[in-house]
Amino acid sequence: MKYRVFAASVLVLMGAFFQSSVLEHIEIFNIRPNLLIVLTVIVSLLRSPVESASMALLFGLTMDILMGKTLGWYALLLFLASIPISMINEKLYRDKILVLLTFTFGASVAVEFLFFIIIFMFRSFEHLSFVFWTIIIPEAVYNSILILPLFKPVAKVYNFLDRIDRRRNRLAA
């Protein structure tokens, strides 16, 4: 159990580090990828609903802290995005590229669109289509591309943790 907590802590800290430092300098048309949404989708595809929802809350709180404007909105949105993905993850071939791209694109569009709606709730929505087509869709495409090199290493780490747990439970019995 302590290995899982340590691995989750390292994953959150590495995600926050790369989101706030490295990905700040990798912009295409002033659009940055959202690594924490990508990690939420990866964890949701690999783990149970409870574990993925708790990781999504941590990723969301990390994103809220990094942005510094509001606290809790990204946590709520990533939590809500992780639940349906993790509920159907056992029925999917998770290693297929189309599954990874579809879930990442859908989760990115949903989270960023709802975040835009929440932030601008008391303002006018006259720029909604502009923001949707110039910021949200390119970021979702960028996130979909970013998941491809990240899925296999995270899956290997979780498989390694599962093997450790099975070995420890077998020896304890």
C-alpha positions as CSV (number, residue, x, y, z in Angstrom):
1,M,0.0,0.0,0.0
2,K,2.8,2.4,0.8
3,Y,4.3,1.8,-2.6
4,R,1.0,2.9,-4.2
5,V,0.9,6.1,-2.1
6,F,4.5,6.8,-3.0
7,A,3.9,6.2,-6.7
8,A,0.8,8.4,-6.7
9,S,2.8,11.2,-4.9
10,V,5.6,10.9,-7.4
11,L,3.1,11.0,-10.3
12,V,1.3,14.0,-9.0
13,L,4.6,15.9,-8.3
14,M,6.1,15.0,-11.6
15,G,2.9,16.1,-13.4
16,A,2.9,19.4,-11.5
17,F,6.6,19.9,-12.2
18,F,6.4,19.3,-15.9
19,Q,3.1,21.2,-16.3
20,S,4.6,24.3,-14.6
21,S,8.1,24.2,-16.0
22,V,8.7,22.2,-19.2
23,L,5.3,22.5,-20.8
24,E,5.3,26.3,-20.3
25,H,8.0,26.5,-23.1
26,I,6.4,24.0,-25.5
27,E,3.6,26.0,-27.0
28,I,2.1,25.7,-30.5
29,F,0.0,28.7,-31.5
30,N,0.0,29.9,-27.9
31,I,-1.7,26.7,-26.8
32,R,-0.1,24.6,-24.0
33,P,-1.0,21.0,-23.3
34,N,-2.7,20.1,-20.0
35,L,-0.6,17.2,-18.7
36,L,-2.8,16.7,-15.6
37,I,-5.9,16.0,-17.8
38,V,-3.8,13.5,-19.8
39,L,-2.6,11.8,-16.5
40,T,-6.2,11.7,-15.3
41,V,-7.3,9.9,-18.4
42,I,-4.3,7.5,-18.1
43,V,-5.0,6.7,-14.5
44,S,-8.8,6.4,-15.2
45,L,-8.1,3.9,-18.0
46,L,-5.8,1.8,-15.8
47,R,-7.3,1.8,-12.3
48,S,-10.5,1.2,-10.4
49,P,-13.1,4.0,-10.1
50,V,-12.2,4.8,-6.5
51,E,-8.4,5.0,-7.1
52,S,-8.9,7.0,-10.3
53,A,-11.3,9.4,-8.7
54,S,-9.0,10.1,-5.8
55,M,-6.0,10.6,-8.2
56,A,-8.2,12.9,-10.3
57,L,-9.0,15.0,-7.2
58,L,-5.2,15.3,-6.5
59,F,-4.5,16.2,-10.1
60,G,-7.3,18.7,-10.1
61,L,-6.2,20.3,-6.8
62,T,-2.7,20.5,-8.2
63,M,-3.9,22.2,-11.3
64,D,-6.0,24.6,-9.2
65,I,-2.9,25.5,-7.1
66,L,-0.8,26.0,-10.2
67,M,-3.3,28.3,-11.8
68,G,-3.9,30.2,-8.7
69,K,-7.2,31.8,-9.6
70,T,-9.8,29.4,-8.1
71,L,-9.5,26.4,-5.8
72,G,-11.6,23.3,-6.5
73,W,-13.0,23.8,-10.0
74,Y,-10.4,21.7,-11.8
75,A,-10.6,19.1,-8.9
76,L,-14.3,18.8,-9.4
77,L,-14.2,18.6,-13.2
78,L,-11.4,16.1,-13.3
79,F,-13.1,14.0,-10.6
80,L,-16.3,14.0,-12.7
81,A,-14.4,13.2,-15.9
82,S,-12.6,10.3,-14.4
83,I,-15.6,8.4,-13.1
84,P,-17.2,7.4,-16.4
85,I,-13.9,6.6,-17.9
86,S,-12.9,4.3,-15.0
87,M,-16.3,2.7,-14.9
88,I,-16.0,1.4,-18.5
89,N,-12.2,0.9,-18.6
90,E,-12.4,-2.9,-18.1
91,K,-14.6,-3.3,-21.2
92,L,-12.0,-1.6,-23.5
93,Y,-8.8,-2.5,-25.1
94,R,-6.8,0.2,-23.3
95,D,-3.7,-0.1,-25.4
96,K,-5.4,0.8,-28.7
97,I,-4.5,4.2,-30.0
98,L,-8.1,5.1,-31.0
99,V,-9.3,4.5,-27.4
100,L,-6.5,6.7,-26.0
101,L,-7.1,9.5,-28.5
102,T,-10.9,9.4,-28.1
103,F,-11.0,9.5,-24.3
104,T,-8.3,12.1,-24.1
105,F,-9.9,14.4,-26.7
106,G,-13.4,14.0,-25.1
107,A,-12.2,14.6,-21.5
108,S,-10.1,17.6,-22.6
109,V,-13.0,19.2,-24.4
110,A,-15.4,18.5,-21.6
111,V,-13.2,19.7,-18.8
112,E,-12.0,22.8,-20.5
113,F,-15.4,23.7,-21.9
114,L,-17.0,23.3,-18.4
115,F,-14.2,25.3,-16.8
116,F,-14.8,28.1,-19.3
117,I,-18.5,28.0,-18.6
118,I,-17.9,28.2,-14.8
119,I,-15.3,30.9,-15.0
120,F,-17.4,33.1,-17.3
121,M,-20.7,32.2,-15.7
122,F,-21.5,35.8,-14.8
123,R,-20.1,37.3,-17.9
124,S,-21.3,37.3,-21.5
125,F,-20.9,34.2,-23.6
126,E,-20.4,36.1,-26.9
127,H,-16.9,34.7,-27.3
128,L,-17.8,31.1,-26.6
129,S,-17.4,29.9,-30.2
130,F,-14.1,31.8,-30.6
131,V,-12.7,30.2,-27.4
132,F,-14.0,26.8,-28.3
133,W,-12.4,26.7,-31.7
134,T,-9.2,28.6,-31.0
135,I,-8.3,27.3,-27.5
136,I,-10.3,24.3,-26.4
137,I,-10.2,22.2,-29.6
138,P,-6.4,22.8,-30.3
139,E,-5.6,22.0,-26.6
140,A,-7.7,18.8,-26.9
141,V,-5.7,17.7,-30.0
142,Y,-2.5,18.6,-28.3
143,N,-3.5,16.5,-25.3
144,S,-4.5,13.6,-27.5
145,I,-1.0,13.6,-29.1
146,L,0.7,13.9,-25.7
147,I,-1.0,10.8,-24.3
148,L,0.7,8.5,-26.9
149,P,4.2,8.6,-25.4
150,L,3.0,8.7,-21.8
151,F,0.5,5.8,-21.6
152,K,3.0,2.9,-21.8
153,P,5.5,4.1,-19.1
154,V,2.6,4.9,-16.6
155,A,1.0,1.5,-17.4
156,K,4.3,-0.3,-16.8
157,V,4.7,1.4,-13.4
158,Y,1.2,0.4,-12.4
159,N,1.8,-3.2,-13.6
160,F,4.9,-3.3,-11.5
161,L,3.0,-2.1,-8.5
162,D,0.4,-4.8,-9.1
163,R,3.1,-7.5,-9.3
164,I,4.5,-6.3,-6.0
165,D,1.1,-6.4,-4.3
166,R,0.4,-9.9,-5.7
167,R,3.8,-11.1,-4.5
168,R,3.3,-9.6,-1.0
169,N,-0.2,-11.0,-0.7
170,R,0.9,-14.4,-1.8
171,L,3.7,-14.5,0.7
172,A,1.4,-13.2,3.5
173,A,-1.2,-16.0,3.0
